[in-house]
Amino acid sequence: MTSASENVIKPKPSFILINDSKKFIEYQTALESMEATVNSVNSGDEAETVWFLQHPEVYTAGTSANQQELLSPNRFPVFKTGRGGKFTYHGPGQIVGYVIVNLQNQKKDVRAYIYKLETWLIKTLKVFGVVGERRLGRVGIWVASGNSINGDPIDKKIAAIGVRIRNWITFHGISLNVHPVLNHYDGIIPCGIKEHGVTSLADLGVKTEIEEVANVLKQNFEDTFECELLTKNNFLQKKENK
């Protein structure tokens, strides 16, 4: 027999959404802000936060980066970062989503968290008619792009994932190519993978803008992580009304 308490629908947790998707924020500035937010979430002084933004052109090196995979070291600024992964590119036309959540409030399982990030991206791409897929042994989300001369399948990466976790607080996150200049990836071996390329929504014939993609990302984050994303003012107002 089910008790009355088991039938109570728990309210969804609320996170703060900072939507700076129209802004170009310097990478170092974003890192410093993200670090401060992580510390505040860890201390309980700040709510869990999702931050959408764009960066000016930059190459970033994850903890597994091989210097030989940086082919053009003088092309754009290069930053070493504490996220997992190898070299990647950020720039205008690519939306970045930094996710700062406390896994102690969900499930203390890093693989499960990354799987949720993948699901979030796959659901978002589906809205735009793009089939995004996971690939065993390859991080990120991929789009099938035909076959090579030898008949081997070719994939192109449309979204990257790189995370760091400290005291079960996540940071860094995802990036999704909307309409970046794809040849800016030529200065690196993206994620250390030579045999597959990169693509974007625009490259696949999808006409959309960053703001629209940000809205779809918001909706699918709420669905995937079973939460609601609120502006900081709305979050504080809701907290006061409790």
Stockholm file with secondary structure:
# STOCKHOLM 1.0

chainA/1-242         MTSASENVIKPKPSFILINDSKKFIEYQTALESMEATVNSVNSGDEAETVWFLQHPEVYTAGTSANQQELLSPNRFPVFKTGRGGKFTYHGPGQIVGYVIVNLQNQKKDVRAYIYKLETWLIKTLKVFGVVGERRLGRVGIWVASGNSINGDPIDKKIAAIGVRIRNWITFHGISLNVHPVLNHYDGIIPCGIKEHGVTSLADLGVKTEIEEVANVLKQNFEDTFECELLTKNNFLQKKENK
#=GR chainA/1-242 SS CCCTGGGCCCCCCEEEEEEEEEEECCHHHHHHHHHHHHHHHHHTSSCCEEEEEECSSEEEECTTCCGGGBSCTTTSCEEECSSSSSEEEECTTEEEEEEECBGGGSCSCHHHHHHHHHHHHHHHHHHTTCCCEEETTEEEEEEEEEECTTSCEEEEEEEEEEEEEETTEEEEEEEEESSCCGGGGGGBCGGGCSSCEECCTTTTTCCCCHHHHHHHHHHHHHHHHTCEEECHHHHHHHHHHC
#=GC SS_cons         CCCTGGGCCCCCCEEEEEEEEEEECCHHHHHHHHHHHHHHHHHTSSCCEEEEEECSSEEEECTTCCGGGBSCTTTSCEEECSSSSSEEEECTTEEEEEEECBGGGSCSCHHHHHHHHHHHHHHHHHHTTCCCEEETTEEEEEEEEEECTTSCEEEEEEEEEEEEEETTEEEEEEEEESSCCGGGGGGBCGGGCSSCEECCTTTTTCCCCHHHHHHHHHHHHHHHHTCEEECHHHHHHHHHHC
//
